[in-house]
Amino acid sequence: MREVKDRHIVVIGAARSGMAVASLLHKKGAQVFVTEKNQLSEETRQHFEALGIQYEENGHTNRARDAEFAVLSPGVPTEAPLVQEYLAAGKKVYSELEVASWFNKTPIVAVTGSNGKTTVTSWLGHTWKLSQKKAVVAGNIGQAFSNQVGGTEDQQDVILEVSSFQLDHIDQFHPHVSLILNITPDHLDRYQNSIEKYAQSKFRITENQTADDWFIYHYDDPIVREHVEILKYKENAPRLLAFSSENKVPEGAFVRAGKIILKLNDKEEVLMPISKIGLRGKHNLNNGLATVLAARASEIKSDIIRESLMTFEGVEHRLELVRTIDGVKYINDSKATNINAVWYALDSYEMPMVLILGGRDKGNDYTELIKQVREKVHTIVAIGEAQQKIEEQLSTVVPNFQKADTMPEAVKIGRNYAKRGEIVMLSPACSSFDMFENYEHRGEVFKKAVNDL
């Protein structure tokens, strides 16, 4: 499949990844046609026209149906009628991730999970930089893999944040090191509301790995552990490394007496005290342990790993302190697009707070937050399409429940209710597409509203 020259290929979806893979295939000599059900931006049109890539917008014509195979932008669901037509006709459908991997010649470190992907991917990038080991950081974070793959050098690793949508349509994608950080309900609207189907998609990250590769997993996650028990019996299975902040692991990284312990080849090494990790919160302790193992699997030395754990400052839109006004901290956690992410955000703070929740609901059960909300949140401000559902499930749990039509209004309500020593936190538990372009846009609007106070 790696030879694409003169082959007729349709790219479905012209968002960031679709644009990138269309450009890559065109560069490799394929006859590319891009089809998009919505209207394209002027910038996208100009991009395709400058390269001579043919395209259509505002729907799919018959021309979109006659390619040898289709490539999906991750925003396009498998259930989309055009995708189903390809599958029904016995034609292959590949993800942008898969196609980009055909042209990659260097080791891949691939990170997936319901929460923490961006943090760990960024943390790995920071670690590689400190080690002076060359790396490209791409995928769900920053640049699409297709944009970066043409420039990868022989001695340059590729560090990828990988989503379940990208893994849905892989074939030969083969990371040297793969990580599953956790599996909790997310995007179930794309998986027939089945956590099992969602988990199966995540587990495909190990599909093409062999005994020459590494699989790093969260030992305390029951769904992940279940997969590992099956993986152990696979012929030529990857080598396993576990991480846990709660339990001793067979092989990998764990915590004992406040210190990170590395257990590799039946030998234990004390790496460092957990008190010296730069990022707060139990979830970031687990993220750090995962980072440690991926770095060691990639032959980075312990002194560099220690420095990375102490100096990494986190990522934008994830528990990001925007500003302190009159003793009140404003926290941007726009990247928290599911219930589990909000739970971890609440778990990271002990002071009382105003919580801004809402957006486009993805099948959330907000009652899972009741214990944390009751202990720490005195005011909920609900925004977006999920307002009514949040009100039904949480309004009686807090002393104050408010609704806001816009983000600036939500921030002003937060200011009115928060006292000195408290927090106003945007941690929405929802996707952003009802009001914003993406979670980054939502976070930027939140930060502007805070800075305008």
N, C-alpha and C positions, 0 to 999 in steps of 0.2 A: 504493500500500500504506500510505501514511501515515495514511489515514482509518481508524481502528479503532473508532469509535463504533458500538455495538450489534452488533459482529461477535463471533461465538462463537470464542474462542481458547483452546487448551489449552497450559498451561505444563508441560513435562515436567522434573521435578526441582525440589525445594524447598530447595536449598542457598542460599547468600547471593545469587547472581545470579538464581536462579529466584524467590526472594521479591521481589527488587527489581523485576524486569521485570513480575511479576504485579501489584504495587502500581502501577507506572507505567501499565500497560494499563487497570487498573481506574479509575485517576484520569482517564484519557482516554475513559472511557465504554464500554469493551469489556466483553463478557460473558466473564469469565475463569473458568477452572476449572483448578486445580492438581492434578497427579497425581504421587505420589511412591511409589517401590517399597519404600522403607524406612519405619520409624516416624519420625514427626515429633517434634521437641522440643516441650515445653509452650510455650516462648516463640514458636515458629513458629506453633503452633495459635492462640495468643492474638492474634498479629499478624494472621492471616487473618480470624479471627472479628471482631476490632475493626473491620476494613475492610468486612466483609461479603463477603469472597472465598470462594467455595466450593472445597472441596478433598477429596482422598482420600489415604489412606496405606496402607502395607503391600500394595501391588500396584495394578495398573491394571484398572479395570472398563471396560465398553463405553462408559461416559460419556466416558472419556478418548480415545475413538477418533472422535468425531463432530464435531470442530471444523472450521472452515474452514481453519485452518492451525495448526501447532504451533511453540512457541518452546522452545528447549533451554537448560537450565542447562549450563555447559561441562563439568561432571562427567559428563554423560550421553553415552556414545559413540554415534556414528552407527549402529553395528551393533546397538544395543539393539532388541529386537523391535518395540516400539511405534513407534519412529522409522521402522523399515523398513516398517511398515504404512502410515504416512502417505506415505512416498515411493512405495511400490508403488501406492497409490491416486491418484497424481498430485497430491498435496497438497503445498504448500510447507512446508518446515521452516526456521526462521530461528534464528540465535543471539541471545542477549540483547544482545550488542554491536550487531548489525544493527538490532534493534527500537529500542534507545535512540537510535541515530543518526538515526532518522526524526524525532525531536523536538528534535534539536540544531540550533542556528542559528549557531554560531560555529566558527572554524577548529579543526581537530583535528590534533594532533601524535601519531602512533601509533608505538609502539616494539615490535618483536618480535625474536625470535632465540632460540637455545637457551639462551644464558647472557648475563647482564648486563642483562636487561630491567628488573628492579626498580631496579638501581643507576642506569641511565641515566634512567629515568623520574623517579626521585627527584632526580637531579642536575639535570634540566631544571626540575623544580618549584622547586628551590633557585635556579636561574638566573633564572627568571621573577620570583621573589620579590625578588631583589636588584635587578632592573630595574624593579621596581614595576609590572610588567605583570600584569594580573589573569589568574589561571589556576585551573582545577579539575584536580586530579590524581586519576585514578580508573582503573577497569578491573580488571586482575588484582591491583592494588595498592590496599589500603585499601577504599574504597567501590566498589561496582559502578557502572558508567556509568549504569544506569537510575536509581539513587538520586540521582545528581548532575544529570542532564540537565534536570530541571524547574527548577533554580535557575540555569542558565547565563545570564549577562547578555550584552547585545549586544557589549560590548567585552572579553569574557572567553574566552581560549583554553581548549581542553580537551586535557590531556596524558594519554594513555592507555597503560598497559601491556597489550599484546594477546597472547593465546596462540594457538597453532595451532587449538585446539579452538574458540575464538571465531570464527576466520576460516573454519572449515570451512563455515559456513552463513550467509555474508554474501550480500547482493544489491546494495544501493546504498551500503554503507559507503564513505565517501570522505574519507580524511585529506588535509589540505593538505600536511602533511609526514609522510612515512613513513620508518621506519628498519628495516633488517634488520642486526642486529649480527653474526650468525654462524649457521651451520647445522651442527650436529653431532648424532650419534645421540641421540635422547631421545623418550620416549613412543612408541617404535616398536611397542609392544603395541597401540596404537590405530590404527596405520597398516599393518597386515598385515606388520610387520617390514620395511617398505620405506622407506629413507631418501628415495627419490624422491617417494613419496606424502606423506611428512612435509614435505619441502621445498616441494612444490607448494602445500600448505596455507599455509605461511608466505608464499609469493610472492603469494598472493591479496591481500595488503595493498596492492599496486599496481593492482589490477584496475580500479578506477574513477577512478584518477588521470589527469589531463590535463596538457597543457603549461603550465598555470597552477600546477601543483603541483611538489613536490620529492620525490625518492627518494634517501635517504642509505644507502650500503651499504659493507660491509667489503671493501676491494679485495683483501685477502690471502686471502679465503675462496673456494676454487675453485668450490664449489657456487653461492654467491651470484654470483660473476663470470659463471658460465655463464648464469644467469637474466638478468643485465644485458645480455649479448650479444643475447639474444632480445628483451628489452624495448626496446633501441635502435631496433628496426625496427617497433615498434608505432606505428600512426598516432596522433598527438597524445600521444605518450609524455611522462611527467613529466621535468622537468629532473634531471640526475644529479649527485650529489656523492659522492665516494669518500673514505674515510679509511683510512690505513695507518700503522703504526708501523715498517714495513720498507721500503716502496717509495715513490718519487715517484708521485703520482697525476695523471691528466689534469686534474681539477678537484676541489677539495676541501681536505682537511687531511692533512698528512704530517709526518714528523720528519726533520730534517737537522741534523747537527752538534749534537745535543742540544737542538734548539729546535723548537717547533711552527710549521710554515709553513702559512699559508692561501693557497691558489691559487684565486682567483675572477676570472672574466672575463679570464683570461690575465695577471693581475697577482699578484705574490707579496707577502705581508705576514708579517713575523716576529711571531708572537703573544706567545710567552713561552718560557723554558727549561722543559723537562720536569721538571727537578729541583724546580720550585716547585709541582708538582701535589700536592695534599694526600693523595691515596690512593696506596698503594704497589701495585706489581705491573704487569707488562706488560699484563695484561687490562684493568686500570683506565686505563692510558694509552690503549688503544683506546676504552674507554668514554668517556673524556674527549674524545677527538677527535670521536666521534659527537655528543656533547653540544654541542661547539663549532659543528658544522655545522648542527644543528637550531636552535640559537640564532640563528646568522647568517641562516639561511633565514627565520627569524621576525623579522628586523630588530632584533635586540638588538646593542648596540654592543660593540666589542672590550674596552673597559675593564671592563665588567660581566662579560663572559665570563672574563677573566683572574681577576677577584675570585672568581668561582664556582669555577674550577678550583683555586684556592689554599685555599678555605675549606670546600668540601664534605667532610663527614666519613664518608660511607658510610651503609649501611643496616643495620638490625638483622638478625641471623642470617646476615650475609655477612661472613666474616673479622672477626667482632666480638670484641675482647678483653674477656673476662668478668672476669678477675682474675689477679693474679700471686701465687702462693703458694710460699714458699721458693725464689724464683728461677725457678719454672716458670710459663710463660704458658699460660692456658687459653683456647682460641679456639673460638668458636661459629660454625660455617659450615654450619648446618643447612639453609640454602637450596641447598646444593650437592646437587641431586637427580639428577645424571647424571655420567658419567665425566669429561667435558670440564671440568665445573666443579671437580671434585676435582683434576684435573691443574693447572688454574690456581691453585688454592689451594696446592698443593705447590710450585708455581713461585714463589710469593710469599715463601717463607721459605728461609733457608740453614741454619738450626740443626736439629739432630736432633730427632725427634719421635715421639710415640705418636699413631697415627691410629685414630680410632673410625669404622668403616665398617659399612654395612648398613642393612637395612630391607626394604621390598618391592621386589624386583628388577624392572627394566623391560626386561630383555633385555640387560643390561650385559655387556661383555667387560672384566673387571678386568685382564686381561693388558696392556691399553693403558697401565696405570699402572706397569708393572714397573720401567722405567728410573728414574722419579722416586722410587718407593718404595725401590728398592735404594740410591739415593744418600742419602735423607733420613730414612727411617722405620726405626726399630729394633724397634718393637712395633706390631702390628695387633691391635685389639680388635674382633671381629666381633659385630654384634647383629642381631636380627630374622630374618625369613624367609630372607634371603640368606646366612646364616652358612655353610652347607655349600658353596655355590658360591664364596664368597670364599676359604674354606679350600682348596678344590681348586685355585684359580688363583693364590693369593698366599702360602699358608702357608710354602712353601719359599724365598720371596724374602727374608723377614725373620728375624732371629735369634729373635724371640719372637712367637708367635701365640696369642692368647687369645680365649675366647668369653665373652659376658656375656648374662644373661637380661633384665637391666633397665639403664636408663641410669645410675642411681646406682652399680650394680655396675661398669659400664664405666668410669665416672669414677674410682672407687677403684682399679681395676686400672691405669688411666693414671697415677695418683699414685704407685703402687708402682714403676712402671718408669721414670718420667721423672726426670731429674737437673737440678740447677741449670743455667740457661742453655738449657734445652730447652723443648719445646712439647707440650701435649696438645691435639689438635685433633679436634673432631667435624666430619667432612666426609663425609657418608654415601654419596653416589653413588646413593641409592635414594629412592623415595617413602617417606612416613612412615606410610602407612595400616595397616600391620600392627600397630603399637603405639600410634600417636598420632592425634589428629584431623587434623593437618596439620603442615607443616614448622615453623610458628611454635610450635605446642604442643611439638614435639620439642625445639626450641631452648630454650624456657622450662624444660622439665624438665632439660635439660643444665645450664642456668645455675643452677637451684636446687641441683642436685647439687654443682656446683662451689662455690657459696656455702655449702653445708652442710659442706664438708670442714673 
